[in-house]
Amino acid sequence: MRKLFFLIMVTLLSLSANAASIGEWNMFMSYYDITQVVPNGKKVYVLASGSLYNYNTQDKSVTTYDKVRQLNGSAITIIRWCSAAKCLIIIYSDGNIDFLYDDDSVINLSDYKSKLIAYDKTIYGVDVIGSIAYLSTGFGVVKVDVQKQVINETYTLGFKVNYVYQESGYLYAASETDGVYRGLMTENLIDFTNWQHVGEYVARTEDLTNVYDEKNGCWWTGDGQGSLTAYKMEDSEKTTIVSAITPGGPKYNWMGRLLFYKGKLYTSSGGGSSIPRPGCVQVWDGTDWQIYEDDLTERANALYANVYSIDVDPRDENHLMAGTQSGIFEFQNGKYVQNHNNDNSPLQTASTVGKNNRNYVLVCGLKYDSAGNLWVLNSSAPRTNFVTYTTEGEWVNHSKKELMFYENRSMEYLRSIMFDSRGLMWFVNDHFRGPALACYKTSTDELKTYRQFVNQDGTEISLQYVRHVAEDKDHNIWVATHGGPLLLTAEDVSTGSEIFTQVKVPRNDGTNYADYLLSGVDVNCIAVDGGNRKWFATNGNGVYLISADNMEEIYHFTSENSPLLSNYVDAVEIDNRTGEVFFGTPSGLCSFMSDASATNEDMNKDNVYAYPNPVPPGYTGLITITGLSYNADVKIVTVNGTLVREGRSNGGTFTWDGCDGKGRRVASGVYMVETATSSGGKGTVCKVAVVN
């Protein structure tokens, strides 16, 4: 029996899926733009694109750090080494502070971040003198004892300080706006009267990306192509000794739009507000990143920025179209092909900037249909707003008067095209001037617009932004707005009803009162997982996961209570094969392994499996069975047929905590997973080996 168990366990180990555990987070950070290099002999710490990694000069390894691994924040702005305390000081954009030690342990100092100050709290510089770190801020200087990890004193000077230094018993604060002040260090420097103006500001010259390492006798610098390199200088000759050091990852952290297609995650920058986001398309295949050509402005003779929308040609997965601020950029195998703009297509320049400006041909929404025709929305254009680029390479104009906001231009932010299960096309106008939802029937060229939003109680909902549209498993249409999610039921769609449902969630406090689901929450986008649960990504409130019946809040992830990189989440996309949920933010891309995946119509030995398998000793996480049909019946039994646990799948996934019905850990052995469809139809059986 022992030999049989051993053979089964070895077989399962060889078949075990290389999948993440339920509840696991992952980060996909950029380490491309090197801004600071801090060598300490054994390690070289590198700040790149707001993220941190180190290179070990002894074993040549590269280690990354993020909110899943050690750190207490994201968007790092400054790093400095404190020799006295033997730690790296890490400053985040929100004022949070970490101390990273040589053994990779971290101590957090959040006092400055959490302190309410009426002044500019931005930390502009850090100067380490002995065991003290002086933080130059927008209002003065903060003195931090690095060895004790505490703030000692705060010197409120009333102006921005750029850097600090000591000389002859004085502490100097240099300000580009107010000159140089100094205070005798034996005096009470908290009292501003003990500071005197002593001179004009002189900018400090220091190269933080080309740094000499005394212990290793070399210079460390970025190579301009996203990698760290080291060189020596001998007799004016430069000799490279180490090169191409990089953790990999995407080139940019802007992740404004996400799209899953055939197992690959396609990302783009999305749209910036006052500052254009760099044009980028980056593709993750589960192992490596492919960066599409991005230095295109000169070649296209049009600004390559703000990639609002992307889609893959269903006839050729290497052919991609990107809707941008400057028309459509076409790519083949990641290489730029051409720019479709106001000169070579019906697309028009926004009427607010003139007639022939190629840098402002707004294509904020585009989508291929199943036949390979590309549907395109042209915003703020004088006459054109809705066109098709056919499989024959011809342009067809479908522009509608209903999509014109003013007489001289179309709606200003037409985006988020989605084809539903009925073949209807949905999209929105995400602009405070004329927020709208639109539904288009391609077979009849009929367009229906929703400009007024009235709920089931007869209350008109005042909206400024209608941001996104999605369909759930029951064929209901969900609409993301700045006032919360709205719903058109499948019946509403079929009857043409213009009454929206605001889902009412009972308070369960002994009264008959209920509250509208996420009322007043600015929802950026919606994704529906395999269990028909709704993921709501918000503009400032993180991410919500709501149950399939819309009544229960399962998760509310924020940057404060989870590894989520930002509370401003631009996009959410789900890998339905695994249930992994990806969140695109201005600070980067992260993911969460949920417990719901896509369903299979047919459950068989080829698509139903469990992981981890075998379950190793000491493992206390969830054991996941995936590849199931919707709402499948699942039973965990021993090899002799004794029932251990049972339940229903969540989408295509069932999770088991490794315990029996009384909460007791099961014994080592092989357990059978028996499945059946929700209607009692035949399923399949897979095995799980548990090793205690």
C-alpha positions as CSV (number, residue, x, y, z in Angstrom):
1,M,0.0,0.0,0.0
2,R,2.9,2.3,0.8
3,K,4.5,1.6,-2.5
4,L,1.2,2.3,-4.3
5,F,0.8,5.6,-2.5
6,F,4.4,6.6,-3.3
7,L,3.9,5.8,-7.0
8,I,0.6,7.7,-7.2
9,M,2.2,10.7,-5.4
10,V,5.2,10.8,-7.8
11,T,2.8,10.6,-10.8
12,L,0.7,13.4,-9.4
13,L,3.8,15.5,-8.7
14,S,4.8,15.2,-12.3
15,L,1.4,16.3,-13.4
16,S,1.0,19.1,-10.8
17,A,-0.1,22.4,-12.3
18,N,2.3,25.2,-12.0
19,A,-0.4,27.5,-10.7
20,A,-0.5,30.1,-8.0
21,S,-2.4,29.5,-4.7
22,I,-5.8,31.0,-4.1
23,G,-5.4,34.3,-2.4
24,E,-1.9,34.9,-3.7
25,W,-0.8,38.3,-5.0
26,N,1.8,39.0,-7.6
27,M,3.5,42.1,-8.9
28,F,4.6,43.0,-12.5
29,M,6.7,46.1,-12.0
30,S,8.9,48.0,-14.4
31,Y,12.6,48.3,-13.6
32,Y,13.6,50.2,-16.7
33,D,14.2,53.8,-15.9
34,I,17.2,53.8,-13.5
35,T,17.2,57.0,-11.4
36,Q,19.3,56.1,-8.3
37,V,22.1,53.6,-7.6
38,V,23.3,52.9,-4.1
39,P,26.2,50.4,-3.7
40,N,27.2,49.2,-0.2
41,G,29.9,46.7,-1.2
42,K,28.1,43.4,-1.1
43,K,24.9,44.7,-2.7
44,V,24.0,47.4,-5.2
45,Y,20.5,48.8,-4.7
46,V,18.8,50.2,-7.7
47,L,15.8,52.5,-7.9
48,A,14.2,52.1,-11.4
49,S,10.8,53.3,-12.5
50,G,9.8,53.8,-8.9
51,S,10.6,50.2,-8.0
52,L,13.5,48.6,-6.1
53,Y,15.9,45.7,-6.8
54,N,19.4,44.8,-5.8
55,Y,22.4,43.1,-7.4
56,N,24.5,40.9,-5.2
57,T,28.1,41.3,-6.2
58,Q,29.2,38.0,-4.6
59,D,26.7,35.5,-6.0
60,K,25.6,37.6,-9.0
61,S,21.9,37.3,-8.1
62,V,19.1,39.9,-8.6
63,T,16.4,40.4,-5.9
64,T,13.3,42.5,-6.4
65,Y,11.2,44.1,-3.6
66,D,7.6,45.0,-3.7
67,K,4.4,45.1,-1.6
68,V,4.1,41.3,-1.7
69,R,7.8,40.8,-0.8
70,Q,8.9,42.9,2.2
71,L,7.9,46.5,1.3
72,N,5.1,48.6,2.8
73,G,4.4,50.8,-0.2
74,S,4.9,51.4,-3.9
75,A,6.0,54.4,-6.0
76,I,9.4,54.8,-4.4
77,T,11.0,58.3,-4.9
78,I,14.3,58.2,-2.9
79,I,16.7,55.6,-1.6
80,R,19.7,56.3,0.6
81,W,22.2,54.0,2.5
82,C,22.8,54.6,6.2
83,S,26.2,53.0,7.1
84,A,25.7,53.6,10.9
85,A,22.5,51.6,10.9
86,K,23.5,49.3,8.1
87,C,20.2,49.7,6.3
88,L,18.6,51.3,3.2
89,I,16.2,54.2,3.7
90,I,13.3,54.0,1.3
91,I,11.0,57.0,0.8
92,Y,7.6,56.6,-0.9
93,S,5.7,59.2,-2.8
94,D,3.0,59.3,0.0
95,G,5.6,60.0,2.7
96,N,5.8,56.4,4.0
97,I,9.3,55.3,5.1
98,D,10.8,51.8,5.1
99,F,14.2,50.7,6.5
100,L,15.5,47.7,4.6
101,Y,18.3,45.7,6.3
102,D,21.0,43.5,4.8
103,D,19.0,40.3,5.7
104,D,16.1,41.7,3.7
105,S,14.0,42.4,6.9
106,V,12.1,45.6,6.9
107,I,11.0,48.0,9.6
108,N,8.3,50.5,8.7
109,L,8.0,54.1,9.9
110,S,4.6,55.4,9.0
111,D,4.4,58.3,11.4
112,Y,5.2,61.0,8.8
113,K,2.8,59.6,6.3
114,S,-0.1,59.5,8.8
115,K,0.6,62.9,10.3
116,L,-1.9,65.6,9.3
117,I,0.1,68.6,8.1
118,A,-1.4,71.7,6.4
119,Y,1.8,72.2,4.4
120,D,3.4,70.4,1.4
121,K,4.5,67.0,2.9
122,T,6.5,66.0,-0.2
123,I,10.0,64.7,0.7
124,Y,12.3,66.3,-1.9
125,G,15.6,65.0,-0.5
126,V,17.3,62.8,2.1
127,D,20.7,63.5,3.6
128,V,22.3,61.0,5.9
129,I,24.7,62.2,8.6
130,G,25.9,59.5,10.9
131,S,22.8,57.7,12.2
132,I,20.5,60.7,11.4
133,A,18.6,61.1,8.2
134,Y,17.4,64.7,7.5
135,L,14.3,64.8,5.2
136,S,14.0,67.9,3.1
137,T,10.3,68.6,2.7
138,G,7.9,71.2,1.3
139,F,7.7,73.0,4.6
140,G,11.1,72.4,6.3
141,V,13.2,69.6,7.7
142,V,12.4,66.4,9.5
143,K,15.1,64.7,11.7
144,V,14.9,60.9,11.8
145,D,17.0,58.6,14.0
146,V,17.6,55.7,11.7
147,Q,18.9,53.3,14.3
148,K,15.9,53.8,16.5
149,Q,13.5,54.2,13.6
150,V,11.8,57.3,15.1
151,I,11.2,60.9,14.2
152,N,13.2,63.1,16.6
153,E,12.3,66.6,15.6
154,T,10.5,68.6,13.0
155,Y,11.8,72.0,11.9
156,T,8.9,74.0,10.3
157,L,10.7,76.7,8.2
158,G,7.7,77.7,6.1
159,F,9.4,77.0,2.7
160,K,10.5,74.1,0.5
161,V,13.9,72.7,1.4
162,N,16.0,71.0,-1.3
163,Y,18.9,69.6,0.7
164,V,20.6,69.7,4.1
165,Y,24.2,69.7,5.3
166,Q,26.3,70.2,8.4
167,E,29.3,72.5,8.8
168,S,31.1,73.9,11.8
169,G,28.4,73.0,14.2
170,Y,25.6,74.4,12.1
171,L,22.8,72.7,10.2
172,Y,22.2,74.3,6.8
173,A,18.9,74.1,4.9
174,A,19.2,75.0,1.2
175,S,16.0,76.2,-0.6
176,E,15.7,77.1,-4.2
177,T,12.9,79.5,-3.3
178,D,14.2,81.1,-0.1
179,G,18.0,80.7,-0.2
180,V,20.1,79.1,2.5
181,Y,19.3,79.2,6.2
182,R,21.3,77.8,9.1
183,G,20.8,77.1,12.8
184,L,23.3,76.3,15.5
185,M,22.9,72.6,16.4
186,T,23.2,73.3,20.1
187,E,20.2,75.6,19.9
188,N,16.5,74.6,19.8
189,L,16.0,74.4,16.1
190,I,12.3,73.7,16.4
191,D,12.1,77.4,17.1
192,F,12.3,79.2,13.7
193,T,13.8,82.3,15.4
194,N,17.0,80.3,15.8
195,W,17.5,80.1,12.1
196,Q,19.1,82.8,10.0
197,H,19.2,83.5,6.3
198,V,22.9,83.3,5.3
199,G,23.1,83.2,1.5
200,E,21.7,82.4,-1.8
201,Y,20.8,79.0,-3.0
202,V,23.3,77.0,-5.1
203,A,22.1,73.8,-6.8
204,R,23.9,70.7,-5.6
205,T,25.5,68.7,-8.3
206,E,25.3,65.0,-7.7
207,D,24.9,62.1,-10.2
208,L,22.8,59.5,-8.5
209,T,22.9,57.2,-11.5
210,N,26.7,57.0,-11.9
211,V,28.1,56.2,-8.5
212,Y,31.6,55.1,-7.4
213,D,31.8,51.9,-5.3
214,E,34.9,52.2,-3.1
215,K,34.7,48.6,-1.8
216,N,34.6,47.1,-5.3
217,G,36.6,49.8,-7.0
218,C,34.2,50.4,-9.9
219,W,31.4,52.7,-11.1
220,W,27.8,51.6,-11.3
221,T,25.4,53.2,-13.7
222,G,22.4,52.6,-16.0
223,D,23.1,51.8,-19.6
224,G,20.1,53.8,-20.9
225,Q,18.4,50.6,-22.0
226,G,16.9,49.5,-18.7
227,S,20.0,47.6,-17.4
228,L,22.6,48.1,-14.7
229,T,26.2,48.0,-15.7
230,A,29.6,48.4,-13.9
231,Y,32.9,49.7,-15.3
232,K,36.4,50.6,-14.2
233,M,38.5,53.6,-15.3
234,E,42.3,52.9,-15.8
235,D,44.5,55.5,-17.5
236,S,41.4,57.2,-19.0
237,E,40.3,53.8,-20.4
238,K,36.8,52.6,-19.6
239,T,36.4,48.9,-19.2
240,T,33.0,47.3,-18.6
241,I,33.2,44.5,-16.0
242,V,29.5,43.7,-15.6
243,S,26.6,44.4,-17.9
244,A,22.9,43.7,-18.7
245,I,21.8,43.3,-15.1
246,T,18.0,43.6,-15.0
247,P,15.1,41.9,-13.3
248,G,13.1,42.1,-16.5
249,G,9.5,43.1,-16.5
250,P,7.5,45.7,-18.5
251,K,9.1,48.9,-19.7
252,Y,6.4,51.2,-18.3
253,N,4.2,51.1,-15.2
254,W,1.3,52.8,-16.9
255,M,-1.4,50.1,-17.2
256,G,-4.5,52.0,-18.2
257,R,-6.0,49.3,-20.4
258,L,-5.9,45.5,-20.1
259,L,-7.0,42.8,-22.6
260,F,-6.8,39.0,-22.4
261,Y,-6.5,37.1,-25.7
262,K,-5.5,33.5,-26.1
263,G,-3.7,33.3,-22.8
264,K,-1.8,36.5,-23.2
265,L,-2.4,39.7,-21.3
266,Y,-2.2,42.8,-23.5
267,T,-1.6,46.1,-21.8
268,S,-1.5,49.7,-22.9
269,S,-0.9,53.1,-21.3
270,G,-4.5,54.3,-21.3
271,G,-5.2,58.0,-21.4
272,G,-3.5,60.7,-19.3
273,S,-5.1,63.9,-18.1
274,S,-2.9,67.0,-18.2
275,I,0.3,65.1,-19.0
276,P,0.1,62.5,-21.9
277,R,1.1,59.0,-20.9
278,P,3.8,57.6,-23.2
279,G,2.5,55.4,-25.9
280,C,3.1,51.7,-25.1
281,V,1.7,48.3,-25.8
282,Q,3.2,45.5,-23.6
283,V,2.3,41.9,-23.7
284,W,2.7,39.3,-20.9
285,D,2.6,35.6,-22.0
286,G,2.9,34.2,-18.5
287,T,6.7,34.0,-18.7
288,D,8.1,37.0,-20.6
289,W,7.2,40.5,-21.6
290,Q,7.0,41.6,-25.2
291,I,7.4,45.4,-25.6
292,Y,6.0,46.8,-28.9
293,E,8.0,49.4,-30.7
294,D,7.3,52.7,-28.9
295,D,9.7,55.4,-30.3
296,L,7.2,56.2,-33.0
297,T,6.4,59.9,-33.0
298,E,9.0,60.8,-35.6
299,R,8.3,57.8,-37.8
300,A,4.6,58.3,-37.7
301,N,4.8,62.1,-37.9
302,A,2.2,62.1,-35.1
303,L,2.5,62.0,-31.3
304,Y,2.5,58.4,-30.0
305,A,0.8,58.9,-26.6
306,N,-2.3,57.9,-24.6
307,V,-3.1,54.5,-26.0
308,Y,-6.8,54.4,-25.0
309,S,-7.8,51.1,-26.6
310,I,-6.3,48.0,-28.1
311,D,-7.6,44.9,-29.8
312,V,-6.2,41.8,-31.5
313,D,-7.2,40.8,-35.0
314,P,-9.2,37.5,-34.7
315,R,-7.8,36.5,-38.1
316,D,-4.2,37.0,-37.0
317,E,-3.1,37.1,-33.3
318,N,0.1,38.9,-34.3
319,H,-1.9,41.8,-35.8
320,L,-2.9,44.5,-33.3
321,M,-4.6,47.9,-33.5
322,A,-4.2,50.7,-30.9
323,G,-6.5,53.6,-30.6
324,T,-4.6,56.7,-29.5
325,Q,-4.6,60.4,-29.1
326,S,-3.3,60.5,-32.7
327,G,-5.5,58.1,-34.6
328,I,-4.9,54.3,-34.9
329,F,-1.4,52.8,-34.7
330,E,-1.2,49.5,-36.4
331,F,1.3,46.8,-35.4
332,Q,2.4,43.4,-36.8
333,N,4.5,41.1,-34.6
334,G,5.1,44.0,-32.3
335,K,6.5,46.2,-35.1
336,Y,4.9,49.5,-36.2
337,V,3.1,49.3,-39.6
338,Q,1.3,52.6,-40.1
339,N,-0.8,55.3,-38.5
340,H,-4.4,55.7,-39.6
341,N,-5.3,59.3,-39.2
342,N,-7.1,62.3,-40.7
343,D,-5.0,62.1,-43.9
344,N,-5.6,58.5,-45.0
345,S,-8.9,57.6,-43.4
346,P,-12.3,59.2,-42.5
347,L,-11.0,59.9,-39.0
348,Q,-11.0,63.6,-38.1
349,T,-9.0,65.9,-35.9
350,A,-10.9,67.2,-32.9
351,S,-12.7,70.4,-33.8
352,T,-11.3,72.1,-30.6
353,V,-7.7,72.1,-32.1
354,G,-8.2,72.9,-35.8
355,K,-8.7,70.9,-39.0
356,N,-5.4,69.2,-39.7
357,N,-3.7,68.5,-36.4
358,R,-2.5,64.9,-36.6
359,N,-1.7,64.9,-32.9
360,Y,-5.3,65.1,-31.9
361,V,-7.3,62.5,-33.8
362,L,-9.0,61.0,-30.8
363,V,-9.7,57.2,-31.1
364,C,-10.6,56.2,-27.6
365,G,-12.5,53.1,-28.5
366,L,-12.0,50.3,-31.0
367,K,-13.0,46.7,-31.2
368,Y,-12.8,43.8,-33.7
369,D,-16.0,41.8,-34.4
370,S,-15.7,38.0,-34.8
371,A,-15.4,38.4,-38.6
372,G,-12.4,40.7,-38.4
373,N,-14.0,44.1,-39.1
374,L,-12.6,46.8,-36.9
375,W,-15.2,49.2,-35.3
376,V,-13.9,52.6,-34.4
377,L,-15.1,55.5,-32.3
378,N,-13.8,59.0,-33.2
379,S,-14.3,61.5,-30.4
380,S,-14.7,65.3,-30.7
381,A,-14.7,65.1,-34.4
382,P,-16.7,67.6,-36.6
383,R,-18.7,65.0,-38.6
384,T,-17.2,61.5,-38.1
385,N,-17.9,59.5,-34.9
386,F,-18.4,55.9,-35.8
387,V,-16.6,54.0,-38.6
388,T,-15.6,50.5,-39.7
389,Y,-12.3,49.3,-41.2
390,T,-13.4,46.2,-43.1
391,T,-11.6,42.9,-43.7
392,E,-11.0,44.2,-47.3
393,G,-9.2,47.3,-46.0
394,E,-12.0,49.7,-46.8
395,W,-13.5,52.3,-44.5
396,V,-17.3,52.5,-44.0
397,N,-18.9,55.4,-42.2
398,H,-21.7,54.6,-39.7
399,S,-21.7,58.0,-38.0
400,K,-24.9,58.9,-36.2
401,K,-26.4,62.2,-35.3
402,E,-27.2,60.8,-31.8
403,L,-23.5,60.7,-31.1
404,M,-23.0,64.4,-31.8
405,F,-23.0,66.5,-28.7
406,Y,-22.5,70.0,-30.2
407,E,-23.2,70.8,-33.8
408,N,-19.5,71.1,-34.5
409,R,-18.3,67.9,-32.8
410,S,-19.1,64.4,-31.7
411,M,-19.2,63.2,-28.1
412,E,-15.9,63.8,-26.4
413,Y,-14.8,60.5,-25.0
414,L,-16.5,57.6,-26.8
415,R,-15.0,54.4,-25.6
416,S,-15.4,50.9,-24.0
417,I,-16.8,48.9,-27.0
418,M,-18.2,45.5,-26.0
419,F,-20.1,42.9,-28.0
420,D,-22.6,41.0,-25.9
421,S,-23.9,37.4,-26.2
422,R,-26.8,38.7,-28.4
423,G,-24.4,40.3,-30.9
424,L,-25.3,43.8,-29.7
425,M,-22.5,46.4,-29.5
426,W,-22.3,48.6,-26.4
427,F,-20.1,51.6,-25.7
428,V,-20.2,54.8,-23.6
429,N,-19.4,58.4,-23.6
430,D,-17.2,59.0,-20.6
431,H,-17.3,62.8,-20.4
432,F,-19.1,65.2,-18.1
433,R,-20.5,67.0,-21.2
434,G,-23.0,64.4,-22.3
435,P,-22.4,61.2,-20.4
436,A,-24.2,58.4,-22.3
437,L,-24.6,54.7,-22.9
438,A,-25.1,53.4,-26.5
439,C,-26.3,50.2,-27.9
440,Y,-25.8,49.4,-31.6
441,K,-27.3,46.6,-33.7
442,T,-24.9,45.9,-36.5
443,S,-27.3,43.9,-38.6
444,T,-29.8,46.8,-39.0
445,D,-27.5,49.8,-38.4
446,E,-29.7,50.9,-35.5
447,L,-28.3,52.9,-32.6
448,K,-30.0,53.4,-29.3
449,T,-28.6,56.0,-26.8
450,Y,-29.3,56.4,-23.1
451,R,-28.8,60.0,-22.1
452,Q,-31.1,60.1,-19.0
453,F,-30.6,57.6,-16.2
454,V,-33.7,56.8,-14.1
455,N,-33.8,53.9,-11.6
456,Q,-36.5,51.5,-10.7
457,D,-37.8,53.8,-8.0
458,G,-38.4,56.6,-10.6
459,T,-35.4,58.6,-9.3
460,E,-33.3,60.3,-11.9
461,I,-29.6,59.7,-11.3
462,S,-27.4,62.7,-11.9
463,L,-24.3,61.4,-13.6
464,Q,-21.2,63.1,-14.9
465,Y,-19.3,60.1,-16.2
466,V,-20.4,56.8,-17.7
467,R,-17.1,54.9,-17.9
468,H,-17.5,51.2,-18.9
469,V,-20.0,48.5,-19.8
470,A,-19.9,44.7,-19.2
471,E,-22.2,41.7,-19.5
472,D,-22.7,39.1,-16.7
473,K,-23.4,35.4,-17.0
474,D,-27.1,36.0,-16.8
475,H,-26.9,38.3,-19.9
476,N,-27.5,41.5,-17.8
477,I,-25.7,44.6,-18.9
478,W,-23.7,46.4,-16.1
479,V,-22.7,50.1,-16.5
480,A,-19.9,51.6,-14.6
481,T,-20.5,55.3,-13.6
482,H,-19.1,57.8,-11.2
483,G,-22.2,57.4,-9.1
484,G,-21.9,53.6,-8.8
485,P,-22.9,50.6,-10.9
486,L,-26.2,50.5,-12.9
487,L,-27.9,47.5,-14.4
488,L,-30.1,46.7,-17.4
489,T,-31.5,43.3,-17.0
490,A,-31.7,40.8,-19.9
491,E,-35.4,41.5,-20.0
492,D,-34.8,45.3,-20.1
493,V,-32.5,44.8,-23.1
494,S,-35.0,42.6,-25.0
495,T,-37.9,45.0,-24.4
496,G,-35.9,48.2,-24.9
497,S,-36.6,49.5,-21.4
498,E,-34.7,52.6,-20.4
499,I,-35.2,52.1,-16.7
500,F,-32.0,51.2,-14.9
501,T,-31.8,49.0,-11.8
502,Q,-29.7,50.1,-8.8
503,V,-29.3,46.9,-6.9
504,K,-30.6,47.2,-3.4
505,V,-28.6,45.5,-0.6
506,P,-30.6,44.9,2.6
507,R,-29.0,46.3,5.7
508,N,-29.9,43.2,7.7
509,D,-30.2,45.3,10.9
510,G,-33.7,44.3,11.8
511,T,-35.3,47.0,9.5
512,N,-36.6,46.8,6.0
513,Y,-34.1,49.3,4.8
514,A,-31.7,48.7,2.0
515,D,-28.9,50.6,0.3
516,Y,-28.0,50.9,-3.4
517,L,-25.0,48.8,-4.3
518,L,-21.8,50.9,-4.1
519,S,-23.9,54.1,-4.4
520,G,-21.7,57.2,-4.9
521,V,-18.6,55.1,-5.6
522,D,-16.8,56.2,-8.8
523,V,-16.5,52.9,-10.7
524,N,-13.9,52.9,-13.6
525,C,-14.6,49.4,-15.0
526,I,-16.3,46.1,-14.3
527,A,-15.2,42.5,-14.9
528,V,-17.3,39.4,-14.4
529,D,-15.5,36.2,-13.2
530,G,-16.4,32.5,-13.8
531,G,-18.6,32.5,-10.8
532,N,-20.7,35.4,-12.1
533,R,-19.2,37.6,-9.4
534,K,-18.5,41.3,-10.2
535,W,-15.2,43.0,-9.8
536,F,-15.6,46.8,-9.6
537,A,-12.4,48.8,-10.1
538,T,-12.8,52.3,-8.8
539,N,-11.4,55.8,-9.0
540,G,-10.0,56.2,-5.5
541,N,-11.6,53.4,-3.6
542,G,-9.6,50.4,-4.7
543,V,-11.4,47.2,-5.9
544,Y,-14.6,45.5,-4.7
545,L,-15.7,41.9,-5.4
546,I,-19.5,41.4,-5.1
547,S,-21.2,38.0,-5.0
548,A,-23.0,36.4,-7.9
549,D,-26.4,37.5,-6.4
550,N,-25.1,41.0,-5.9
551,M,-25.9,41.0,-2.2
552,E,-22.6,40.4,-0.5
553,E,-19.3,42.2,-0.5
554,I,-16.7,39.4,-0.6
555,Y,-13.6,41.6,-0.8
556,H,-12.7,45.3,-0.7
557,F,-9.1,45.6,-1.6
558,T,-7.3,49.0,-1.0
559,S,-3.7,50.0,-1.1
560,E,-3.8,50.2,2.7
561,N,-5.2,46.7,3.5
562,S,-3.7,44.7,0.6
563,P,-0.8,44.7,-1.9
564,L,-3.0,46.6,-4.4
565,L,-0.6,49.2,-5.8
566,S,-3.1,52.1,-5.9
567,N,-6.6,53.0,-4.9
568,Y,-7.0,54.4,-8.4
569,V,-7.5,51.3,-10.6
570,D,-7.9,52.1,-14.3
571,A,-8.6,48.5,-15.5
572,V,-9.4,45.0,-14.3
573,E,-9.1,41.9,-16.4
574,I,-9.5,38.2,-15.6
575,D,-7.6,35.2,-16.9
576,N,-10.6,32.9,-16.9
577,R,-8.5,29.8,-17.3
578,T,-7.0,30.2,-13.8
579,G,-9.2,32.9,-12.1
580,E,-6.2,35.2,-11.8
581,V,-7.5,38.8,-11.7
582,F,-5.2,41.6,-13.0
583,F,-5.4,45.2,-11.9
584,G,-4.0,48.0,-14.0
585,T,-3.1,51.2,-12.1
586,P,-1.0,54.3,-12.7
587,S,1.6,52.7,-10.3
588,G,1.9,49.4,-12.1
589,L,0.3,46.0,-12.7
590,C,-0.6,43.5,-9.9
591,S,-2.8,40.4,-9.7
592,F,-4.8,38.4,-7.2
593,M,-5.5,34.7,-7.6
594,S,-9.2,34.4,-7.0
595,D,-11.2,31.2,-6.4
596,A,-13.4,31.4,-9.5
597,S,-12.4,30.5,-13.0
598,A,-14.1,29.9,-16.3
599,T,-16.4,26.9,-16.7
600,N,-16.2,23.9,-19.0
601,E,-19.2,22.4,-20.7
602,D,-17.7,19.0,-20.5
603,M,-15.7,17.8,-17.4
604,N,-13.1,15.2,-18.3
605,K,-9.7,14.0,-17.2
606,D,-7.9,16.4,-19.6
607,N,-9.4,19.6,-18.1
608,V,-10.2,18.8,-14.5
609,Y,-7.2,18.8,-12.1
610,A,-6.2,19.8,-8.6
611,Y,-3.3,21.9,-7.2
612,P,-1.1,21.8,-5.3
613,N,-0.9,18.1,-5.9
614,P,0.6,16.4,-3.9
615,V,-0.2,18.7,-1.0
616,P,3.1,19.0,0.8
617,P,3.6,18.8,4.6
618,G,2.8,22.0,6.5
619,Y,0.7,23.4,3.7
620,T,-2.3,25.2,5.2
621,G,-3.7,27.0,2.1
622,L,-6.6,26.0,-0.1
623,I,-6.4,23.0,-2.4
624,T,-8.0,24.0,-5.8
625,I,-9.9,21.9,-8.2
626,T,-10.4,23.6,-11.5
627,G,-11.8,22.9,-14.9
628,L,-15.3,22.3,-13.6
629,S,-18.7,23.1,-15.1
630,Y,-20.9,25.9,-13.8
631,N,-22.2,25.1,-10.3
632,A,-20.8,21.6,-10.4
633,D,-21.4,19.2,-7.6
634,V,-18.1,18.2,-6.0
635,K,-17.4,15.4,-3.4
636,I,-14.1,14.6,-1.8
637,V,-14.0,11.0,-0.8
638,T,-11.4,8.5,0.5
639,V,-10.2,5.6,-1.7
640,N,-12.8,3.4,0.0
641,G,-15.6,5.8,-0.7
642,T,-16.0,7.6,2.6
643,L,-17.3,11.2,2.1
644,V,-14.9,13.8,3.5
645,R,-16.3,17.1,2.1
646,E,-18.8,18.2,-0.5
647,G,-20.0,21.4,-2.1
648,R,-20.6,23.4,-5.3
649,S,-18.1,25.0,-7.7
650,N,-17.5,28.7,-7.9
651,G,-17.6,29.1,-11.7
652,G,-15.2,26.4,-12.8
653,T,-13.3,26.2,-9.4
654,F,-13.9,24.4,-6.2
655,T,-11.6,24.9,-3.1
656,W,-10.9,22.6,-0.2
657,D,-9.1,23.4,3.0
658,G,-7.8,19.9,3.5
659,C,-10.2,19.3,6.4
660,D,-13.1,17.0,6.9
661,G,-16.7,18.2,7.7
662,K,-15.8,18.7,11.4
663,G,-12.8,20.9,10.6
664,R,-10.2,18.2,11.3
665,R,-7.1,17.9,9.1
666,V,-7.3,14.8,6.9
667,A,-4.7,12.0,7.2
668,S,-2.0,11.5,4.6
669,G,-3.3,9.5,1.7
670,V,-4.9,9.7,-1.8
671,Y,-8.4,11.3,-2.0
672,M,-10.8,11.1,-4.9
673,V,-12.5,14.2,-6.3
674,E,-15.8,13.2,-7.8
675,T,-17.7,15.7,-9.9
676,A,-21.1,15.9,-11.5
677,T,-23.0,18.7,-13.4
678,S,-25.5,20.8,-11.6
679,S,-28.3,18.8,-13.2
680,G,-26.8,15.5,-12.0
681,G,-25.0,14.6,-15.3
682,K,-21.8,12.6,-15.4
683,G,-18.6,14.4,-14.5
684,T,-15.1,13.0,-13.9
685,V,-12.8,11.9,-11.1
686,C,-9.4,13.2,-10.3
687,K,-7.0,12.4,-7.4
688,V,-5.3,14.5,-4.7
689,A,-2.4,13.2,-2.6
690,V,-2.1,14.7,0.9
691,V,1.2,14.4,2.7
692,N,1.4,15.4,6.4
